[in-house]
Amino acid sequence: MTPEELKRRTKDFALRIIHLIDMLPHTTTAREIGKQLLRSGTSVAANYRSACRARSKPEFIAKIGVVIEEADESAFWLEIIVEGKLLQHTEVESIRQEAEELTRIMSKSRATARKKD
């Protein structure tokens, strides 16, 4: 997958997160969890774009590490939404899987960057 394809994919993920948050119930708990998910979910795309503009390999590795953390955090909040019964499993599962897949892709990208010299 090219960097451009991953930029599009992470942006699509961010947009899906935004739409999912709008589906949450209007409770204090859902609002707070939604804020956390909004931050982490949109951060995946923003930080990936930043990683693509890294000026050095160490900078890329550091920035892609942030992407990994944010994608994994997003998966966590999505699990909480389901387990806390804020939304149904069927409404969340595909985006949770995407968060996990993005985490794996970015982890492999970081590992590849660490190996290259």
Chimera marker file (.cmm) of the C-alpha trace (Angstrom):
<marker_set name="trace">
<marker id="1" x="0.000" y="0.000" z="0.000" r="1" g="1" b="0" radius="0.5"/>
<marker id="2" x="1.416" y="3.379" z="-1.000" r="1" g="1" b="0" radius="0.5"/>
<marker id="3" x="1.678" y="6.360" z="1.348" r="1" g="1" b="0" radius="0.5"/>
<marker id="4" x="-1.043" y="8.101" z="-0.673" r="1" g="1" b="0" radius="0.5"/>
<marker id="5" x="-3.365" y="5.124" z="-0.281" r="1" g="1" b="0" radius="0.5"/>
<marker id="6" x="-2.671" y="5.068" z="3.456" r="1" g="1" b="0" radius="0.5"/>
<marker id="7" x="-3.334" y="8.809" z="3.698" r="1" g="1" b="0" radius="0.5"/>
<marker id="8" x="-6.733" y="8.225" z="2.096" r="1" g="1" b="0" radius="0.5"/>
<marker id="9" x="-7.433" y="5.229" z="4.288" r="1" g="1" b="0" radius="0.5"/>
<marker id="10" x="-6.559" y="7.047" z="7.512" r="1" g="1" b="0" radius="0.5"/>
<marker id="11" x="-8.649" y="10.046" z="6.458" r="1" g="1" b="0" radius="0.5"/>
<marker id="12" x="-11.600" y="7.741" z="5.719" r="1" g="1" b="0" radius="0.5"/>
<marker id="13" x="-11.091" y="6.229" z="9.177" r="1" g="1" b="0" radius="0.5"/>
<marker id="14" x="-11.249" y="9.701" z="10.741" r="1" g="1" b="0" radius="0.5"/>
<marker id="15" x="-14.443" y="10.509" z="8.858" r="1" g="1" b="0" radius="0.5"/>
<marker id="16" x="-16.021" y="7.219" z="9.930" r="1" g="1" b="0" radius="0.5"/>
<marker id="17" x="-15.110" y="8.032" z="13.535" r="1" g="1" b="0" radius="0.5"/>
<marker id="18" x="-16.821" y="11.421" z="13.233" r="1" g="1" b="0" radius="0.5"/>
<marker id="19" x="-20.008" y="9.790" z="11.930" r="1" g="1" b="0" radius="0.5"/>
<marker id="20" x="-19.944" y="7.102" z="14.599" r="1" g="1" b="0" radius="0.5"/>
<marker id="21" x="-19.622" y="9.698" z="17.361" r="1" g="1" b="0" radius="0.5"/>
<marker id="22" x="-22.765" y="11.389" z="16.059" r="1" g="1" b="0" radius="0.5"/>
<marker id="23" x="-24.584" y="8.079" z="16.659" r="1" g="1" b="0" radius="0.5"/>
<marker id="24" x="-23.696" y="7.976" z="20.366" r="1" g="1" b="0" radius="0.5"/>
<marker id="25" x="-26.461" y="8.628" z="22.890" r="1" g="1" b="0" radius="0.5"/>
<marker id="26" x="-26.629" y="12.082" z="24.439" r="1" g="1" b="0" radius="0.5"/>
<marker id="27" x="-25.375" y="11.141" z="27.890" r="1" g="1" b="0" radius="0.5"/>
<marker id="28" x="-22.482" y="12.514" z="29.914" r="1" g="1" b="0" radius="0.5"/>
<marker id="29" x="-20.590" y="9.237" z="29.649" r="1" g="1" b="0" radius="0.5"/>
<marker id="30" x="-21.080" y="8.889" z="25.899" r="1" g="1" b="0" radius="0.5"/>
<marker id="31" x="-20.055" y="12.510" z="25.378" r="1" g="1" b="0" radius="0.5"/>
<marker id="32" x="-16.787" y="12.036" z="27.278" r="1" g="1" b="0" radius="0.5"/>
<marker id="33" x="-15.950" y="8.766" z="25.556" r="1" g="1" b="0" radius="0.5"/>
<marker id="34" x="-16.864" y="10.365" z="22.229" r="1" g="1" b="0" radius="0.5"/>
<marker id="35" x="-14.423" y="13.224" z="22.880" r="1" g="1" b="0" radius="0.5"/>
<marker id="36" x="-11.623" y="10.753" z="23.593" r="1" g="1" b="0" radius="0.5"/>
<marker id="37" x="-12.438" y="8.732" z="20.474" r="1" g="1" b="0" radius="0.5"/>
<marker id="38" x="-12.685" y="11.868" z="18.351" r="1" g="1" b="0" radius="0.5"/>
<marker id="39" x="-9.203" y="12.946" z="19.448" r="1" g="1" b="0" radius="0.5"/>
<marker id="40" x="-7.542" y="9.583" z="18.911" r="1" g="1" b="0" radius="0.5"/>
<marker id="41" x="-9.444" y="8.629" z="15.750" r="1" g="1" b="0" radius="0.5"/>
<marker id="42" x="-8.765" y="11.852" z="13.887" r="1" g="1" b="0" radius="0.5"/>
<marker id="43" x="-5.204" y="11.951" z="15.192" r="1" g="1" b="0" radius="0.5"/>
<marker id="44" x="-4.411" y="8.757" z="13.269" r="1" g="1" b="0" radius="0.5"/>
<marker id="45" x="-4.816" y="10.578" z="9.954" r="1" g="1" b="0" radius="0.5"/>
<marker id="46" x="-3.202" y="13.826" z="11.054" r="1" g="1" b="0" radius="0.5"/>
<marker id="47" x="-0.153" y="12.121" z="12.508" r="1" g="1" b="0" radius="0.5"/>
<marker id="48" x="0.244" y="9.787" z="9.544" r="1" g="1" b="0" radius="0.5"/>
<marker id="49" x="0.370" y="12.815" z="7.246" r="1" g="1" b="0" radius="0.5"/>
<marker id="50" x="2.978" y="14.302" z="9.540" r="1" g="1" b="0" radius="0.5"/>
<marker id="51" x="5.004" y="11.071" z="9.481" r="1" g="1" b="0" radius="0.5"/>
<marker id="52" x="4.987" y="11.163" z="5.679" r="1" g="1" b="0" radius="0.5"/>
<marker id="53" x="6.678" y="14.552" z="5.872" r="1" g="1" b="0" radius="0.5"/>
<marker id="54" x="9.380" y="13.404" z="8.293" r="1" g="1" b="0" radius="0.5"/>
<marker id="55" x="12.801" y="14.843" z="7.548" r="1" g="1" b="0" radius="0.5"/>
<marker id="56" x="14.698" y="11.785" z="8.749" r="1" g="1" b="0" radius="0.5"/>
<marker id="57" x="14.226" y="8.115" z="9.471" r="1" g="1" b="0" radius="0.5"/>
<marker id="58" x="14.331" y="8.612" z="13.266" r="1" g="1" b="0" radius="0.5"/>
<marker id="59" x="11.674" y="11.328" z="12.944" r="1" g="1" b="0" radius="0.5"/>
<marker id="60" x="9.512" y="9.021" z="10.803" r="1" g="1" b="0" radius="0.5"/>
<marker id="61" x="9.878" y="6.195" z="13.324" r="1" g="1" b="0" radius="0.5"/>
<marker id="62" x="8.888" y="8.491" z="16.189" r="1" g="1" b="0" radius="0.5"/>
<marker id="63" x="5.893" y="9.925" z="14.352" r="1" g="1" b="0" radius="0.5"/>
<marker id="64" x="4.647" y="6.554" z="13.148" r="1" g="1" b="0" radius="0.5"/>
<marker id="65" x="4.852" y="5.463" z="16.777" r="1" g="1" b="0" radius="0.5"/>
<marker id="66" x="2.301" y="8.155" z="17.617" r="1" g="1" b="0" radius="0.5"/>
<marker id="67" x="0.052" y="6.868" z="14.821" r="1" g="1" b="0" radius="0.5"/>
<marker id="68" x="0.250" y="3.365" z="16.296" r="1" g="1" b="0" radius="0.5"/>
<marker id="69" x="-0.656" y="4.637" z="19.763" r="1" g="1" b="0" radius="0.5"/>
<marker id="70" x="-3.619" y="6.637" z="18.478" r="1" g="1" b="0" radius="0.5"/>
<marker id="71" x="-4.974" y="3.781" z="16.338" r="1" g="1" b="0" radius="0.5"/>
<marker id="72" x="-4.679" y="1.385" z="19.276" r="1" g="1" b="0" radius="0.5"/>
<marker id="73" x="-6.343" y="3.899" z="21.597" r="1" g="1" b="0" radius="0.5"/>
<marker id="74" x="-9.172" y="4.261" z="19.090" r="1" g="1" b="0" radius="0.5"/>
<marker id="75" x="-9.672" y="0.489" z="19.107" r="1" g="1" b="0" radius="0.5"/>
<marker id="76" x="-9.843" y="0.648" z="22.911" r="1" g="1" b="0" radius="0.5"/>
<marker id="77" x="-12.533" y="3.353" z="22.948" r="1" g="1" b="0" radius="0.5"/>
<marker id="78" x="-14.521" y="1.444" z="20.340" r="1" g="1" b="0" radius="0.5"/>
<marker id="79" x="-14.390" y="-1.640" z="22.554" r="1" g="1" b="0" radius="0.5"/>
<marker id="80" x="-15.580" y="0.458" z="25.514" r="1" g="1" b="0" radius="0.5"/>
<marker id="81" x="-18.488" y="1.788" z="23.453" r="1" g="1" b="0" radius="0.5"/>
<marker id="82" x="-19.657" y="-1.751" z="22.713" r="1" g="1" b="0" radius="0.5"/>
<marker id="83" x="-18.935" y="-3.257" z="26.134" r="1" g="1" b="0" radius="0.5"/>
<marker id="84" x="-20.538" y="-0.229" z="27.811" r="1" g="1" b="0" radius="0.5"/>
<marker id="85" x="-23.605" y="-0.809" z="25.632" r="1" g="1" b="0" radius="0.5"/>
<marker id="86" x="-23.513" y="2.682" z="24.149" r="1" g="1" b="0" radius="0.5"/>
<marker id="87" x="-23.858" y="1.241" z="20.623" r="1" g="1" b="0" radius="0.5"/>
<marker id="88" x="-24.469" y="-2.225" z="19.243" r="1" g="1" b="0" radius="0.5"/>
<marker id="89" x="-21.587" y="-4.464" z="18.239" r="1" g="1" b="0" radius="0.5"/>
<marker id="90" x="-22.829" y="-4.433" z="14.639" r="1" g="1" b="0" radius="0.5"/>
<marker id="91" x="-22.603" y="-0.626" z="14.492" r="1" g="1" b="0" radius="0.5"/>
<marker id="92" x="-18.989" y="-0.567" z="15.670" r="1" g="1" b="0" radius="0.5"/>
<marker id="93" x="-17.296" y="-3.788" z="14.592" r="1" g="1" b="0" radius="0.5"/>
<marker id="94" x="-16.081" y="-2.831" z="11.117" r="1" g="1" b="0" radius="0.5"/>
<marker id="95" x="-14.495" y="0.411" z="12.311" r="1" g="1" b="0" radius="0.5"/>
<marker id="96" x="-12.942" y="-1.361" z="15.314" r="1" g="1" b="0" radius="0.5"/>
<marker id="97" x="-11.422" y="-3.889" z="12.915" r="1" g="1" b="0" radius="0.5"/>
<marker id="98" x="-10.084" y="-1.021" z="10.795" r="1" g="1" b="0" radius="0.5"/>
<marker id="99" x="-8.452" y="0.513" z="13.885" r="1" g="1" b="0" radius="0.5"/>
<marker id="100" x="-6.746" y="-2.790" z="14.628" r="1" g="1" b="0" radius="0.5"/>
<marker id="101" x="-5.685" y="-3.252" z="11.013" r="1" g="1" b="0" radius="0.5"/>
<marker id="102" x="-4.241" y="0.267" z="10.878" r="1" g="1" b="0" radius="0.5"/>
<marker id="103" x="-2.354" y="-0.480" z="14.101" r="1" g="1" b="0" radius="0.5"/>
<marker id="104" x="-0.842" y="-3.607" z="12.504" r="1" g="1" b="0" radius="0.5"/>
<marker id="105" x="0.007" y="-1.855" z="9.226" r="1" g="1" b="0" radius="0.5"/>
<marker id="106" x="1.720" y="1.035" z="10.993" r="1" g="1" b="0" radius="0.5"/>
<marker id="107" x="3.581" y="-1.329" z="13.319" r="1" g="1" b="0" radius="0.5"/>
<marker id="108" x="4.955" y="-3.212" z="10.320" r="1" g="1" b="0" radius="0.5"/>
<marker id="109" x="5.894" y="0.066" z="8.658" r="1" g="1" b="0" radius="0.5"/>
<marker id="110" x="7.827" y="1.114" z="11.778" r="1" g="1" b="0" radius="0.5"/>
<marker id="111" x="9.563" y="-2.267" z="11.962" r="1" g="1" b="0" radius="0.5"/>
<marker id="112" x="10.550" y="-2.009" z="8.294" r="1" g="1" b="0" radius="0.5"/>
<marker id="113" x="11.889" y="1.511" z="8.785" r="1" g="1" b="0" radius="0.5"/>
<marker id="114" x="13.961" y="0.374" z="11.779" r="1" g="1" b="0" radius="0.5"/>
<marker id="115" x="15.542" y="-2.444" z="9.737" r="1" g="1" b="0" radius="0.5"/>
<marker id="116" x="16.511" y="-0.350" z="6.707" r="1" g="1" b="0" radius="0.5"/>
<marker id="117" x="19.941" y="1.228" z="6.741" r="1" g="1" b="0" radius="0.5"/>
<link id1="1" id2="2" r="1" g="1" b="0" radius="0.2"/>
<link id1="2" id2="3" r="1" g="1" b="0" radius="0.2"/>
<link id1="3" id2="4" r="1" g="1" b="0" radius="0.2"/>
<link id1="4" id2="5" r="1" g="1" b="0" radius="0.2"/>
<link id1="5" id2="6" r="1" g="1" b="0" radius="0.2"/>
<link id1="6" id2="7" r="1" g="1" b="0" radius="0.2"/>
<link id1="7" id2="8" r="1" g="1" b="0" radius="0.2"/>
<link id1="8" id2="9" r="1" g="1" b="0" radius="0.2"/>
<link id1="9" id2="10" r="1" g="1" b="0" radius="0.2"/>
<link id1="10" id2="11" r="1" g="1" b="0" radius="0.2"/>
<link id1="11" id2="12" r="1" g="1" b="0" radius="0.2"/>
<link id1="12" id2="13" r="1" g="1" b="0" radius="0.2"/>
<link id1="13" id2="14" r="1" g="1" b="0" radius="0.2"/>
<link id1="14" id2="15" r="1" g="1" b="0" radius="0.2"/>
<link id1="15" id2="16" r="1" g="1" b="0" radius="0.2"/>
<link id1="16" id2="17" r="1" g="1" b="0" radius="0.2"/>
<link id1="17" id2="18" r="1" g="1" b="0" radius="0.2"/>
<link id1="18" id2="19" r="1" g="1" b="0" radius="0.2"/>
<link id1="19" id2="20" r="1" g="1" b="0" radius="0.2"/>
<link id1="20" id2="21" r="1" g="1" b="0" radius="0.2"/>
<link id1="21" id2="22" r="1" g="1" b="0" radius="0.2"/>
<link id1="22" id2="23" r="1" g="1" b="0" radius="0.2"/>
<link id1="23" id2="24" r="1" g="1" b="0" radius="0.2"/>
<link id1="24" id2="25" r="1" g="1" b="0" radius="0.2"/>
<link id1="25" id2="26" r="1" g="1" b="0" radius="0.2"/>
<link id1="26" id2="27" r="1" g="1" b="0" radius="0.2"/>
<link id1="27" id2="28" r="1" g="1" b="0" radius="0.2"/>
<link id1="28" id2="29" r="1" g="1" b="0" radius="0.2"/>
<link id1="29" id2="30" r="1" g="1" b="0" radius="0.2"/>
<link id1="30" id2="31" r="1" g="1" b="0" radius="0.2"/>
<link id1="31" id2="32" r="1" g="1" b="0" radius="0.2"/>
<link id1="32" id2="33" r="1" g="1" b="0" radius="0.2"/>
<link id1="33" id2="34" r="1" g="1" b="0" radius="0.2"/>
<link id1="34" id2="35" r="1" g="1" b="0" radius="0.2"/>
<link id1="35" id2="36" r="1" g="1" b="0" radius="0.2"/>
<link id1="36" id2="37" r="1" g="1" b="0" radius="0.2"/>
<link id1="37" id2="38" r="1" g="1" b="0" radius="0.2"/>
<link id1="38" id2="39" r="1" g="1" b="0" radius="0.2"/>
<link id1="39" id2="40" r="1" g="1" b="0" radius="0.2"/>
<link id1="40" id2="41" r="1" g="1" b="0" radius="0.2"/>
<link id1="41" id2="42" r="1" g="1" b="0" radius="0.2"/>
<link id1="42" id2="43" r="1" g="1" b="0" radius="0.2"/>
<link id1="43" id2="44" r="1" g="1" b="0" radius="0.2"/>
<link id1="44" id2="45" r="1" g="1" b="0" radius="0.2"/>
<link id1="45" id2="46" r="1" g="1" b="0" radius="0.2"/>
<link id1="46" id2="47" r="1" g="1" b="0" radius="0.2"/>
<link id1="47" id2="48" r="1" g="1" b="0" radius="0.2"/>
<link id1="48" id2="49" r="1" g="1" b="0" radius="0.2"/>
<link id1="49" id2="50" r="1" g="1" b="0" radius="0.2"/>
<link id1="50" id2="51" r="1" g="1" b="0" radius="0.2"/>
<link id1="51" id2="52" r="1" g="1" b="0" radius="0.2"/>
<link id1="52" id2="53" r="1" g="1" b="0" radius="0.2"/>
<link id1="53" id2="54" r="1" g="1" b="0" radius="0.2"/>
<link id1="54" id2="55" r="1" g="1" b="0" radius="0.2"/>
<link id1="55" id2="56" r="1" g="1" b="0" radius="0.2"/>
<link id1="56" id2="57" r="1" g="1" b="0" radius="0.2"/>
<link id1="57" id2="58" r="1" g="1" b="0" radius="0.2"/>
<link id1="58" id2="59" r="1" g="1" b="0" radius="0.2"/>
<link id1="59" id2="60" r="1" g="1" b="0" radius="0.2"/>
<link id1="60" id2="61" r="1" g="1" b="0" radius="0.2"/>
<link id1="61" id2="62" r="1" g="1" b="0" radius="0.2"/>
<link id1="62" id2="63" r="1" g="1" b="0" radius="0.2"/>
<link id1="63" id2="64" r="1" g="1" b="0" radius="0.2"/>
<link id1="64" id2="65" r="1" g="1" b="0" radius="0.2"/>
<link id1="65" id2="66" r="1" g="1" b="0" radius="0.2"/>
<link id1="66" id2="67" r="1" g="1" b="0" radius="0.2"/>
<link id1="67" id2="68" r="1" g="1" b="0" radius="0.2"/>
<link id1="68" id2="69" r="1" g="1" b="0" radius="0.2"/>
<link id1="69" id2="70" r="1" g="1" b="0" radius="0.2"/>
<link id1="70" id2="71" r="1" g="1" b="0" radius="0.2"/>
<link id1="71" id2="72" r="1" g="1" b="0" radius="0.2"/>
<link id1="72" id2="73" r="1" g="1" b="0" radius="0.2"/>
<link id1="73" id2="74" r="1" g="1" b="0" radius="0.2"/>
<link id1="74" id2="75" r="1" g="1" b="0" radius="0.2"/>
<link id1="75" id2="76" r="1" g="1" b="0" radius="0.2"/>
<link id1="76" id2="77" r="1" g="1" b="0" radius="0.2"/>
<link id1="77" id2="78" r="1" g="1" b="0" radius="0.2"/>
<link id1="78" id2="79" r="1" g="1" b="0" radius="0.2"/>
<link id1="79" id2="80" r="1" g="1" b="0" radius="0.2"/>
<link id1="80" id2="81" r="1" g="1" b="0" radius="0.2"/>
<link id1="81" id2="82" r="1" g="1" b="0" radius="0.2"/>
<link id1="82" id2="83" r="1" g="1" b="0" radius="0.2"/>
<link id1="83" id2="84" r="1" g="1" b="0" radius="0.2"/>
<link id1="84" id2="85" r="1" g="1" b="0" radius="0.2"/>
<link id1="85" id2="86" r="1" g="1" b="0" radius="0.2"/>
<link id1="86" id2="87" r="1" g="1" b="0" radius="0.2"/>
<link id1="87" id2="88" r="1" g="1" b="0" radius="0.2"/>
<link id1="88" id2="89" r="1" g="1" b="0" radius="0.2"/>
<link id1="89" id2="90" r="1" g="1" b="0" radius="0.2"/>
<link id1="90" id2="91" r="1" g="1" b="0" radius="0.2"/>
<link id1="91" id2="92" r="1" g="1" b="0" radius="0.2"/>
<link id1="92" id2="93" r="1" g="1" b="0" radius="0.2"/>
<link id1="93" id2="94" r="1" g="1" b="0" radius="0.2"/>
<link id1="94" id2="95" r="1" g="1" b="0" radius="0.2"/>
<link id1="95" id2="96" r="1" g="1" b="0" radius="0.2"/>
<link id1="96" id2="97" r="1" g="1" b="0" radius="0.2"/>
<link id1="97" id2="98" r="1" g="1" b="0" radius="0.2"/>
<link id1="98" id2="99" r="1" g="1" b="0" radius="0.2"/>
<link id1="99" id2="100" r="1" g="1" b="0" radius="0.2"/>
<link id1="100" id2="101" r="1" g="1" b="0" radius="0.2"/>
<link id1="101" id2="102" r="1" g="1" b="0" radius="0.2"/>
<link id1="102" id2="103" r="1" g="1" b="0" radius="0.2"/>
<link id1="103" id2="104" r="1" g="1" b="0" radius="0.2"/>
<link id1="104" id2="105" r="1" g="1" b="0" radius="0.2"/>
<link id1="105" id2="106" r="1" g="1" b="0" radius="0.2"/>
<link id1="106" id2="107" r="1" g="1" b="0" radius="0.2"/>
<link id1="107" id2="108" r="1" g="1" b="0" radius="0.2"/>
<link id1="108" id2="109" r="1" g="1" b="0" radius="0.2"/>
<link id1="109" id2="110" r="1" g="1" b="0" radius="0.2"/>
<link id1="110" id2="111" r="1" g="1" b="0" radius="0.2"/>
<link id1="111" id2="112" r="1" g="1" b="0" radius="0.2"/>
<link id1="112" id2="113" r="1" g="1" b="0" radius="0.2"/>
<link id1="113" id2="114" r="1" g="1" b="0" radius="0.2"/>
<link id1="114" id2="115" r="1" g="1" b="0" radius="0.2"/>
<link id1="115" id2="116" r="1" g="1" b="0" radius="0.2"/>
<link id1="116" id2="117" r="1" g="1" b="0" radius="0.2"/>
</marker_set>
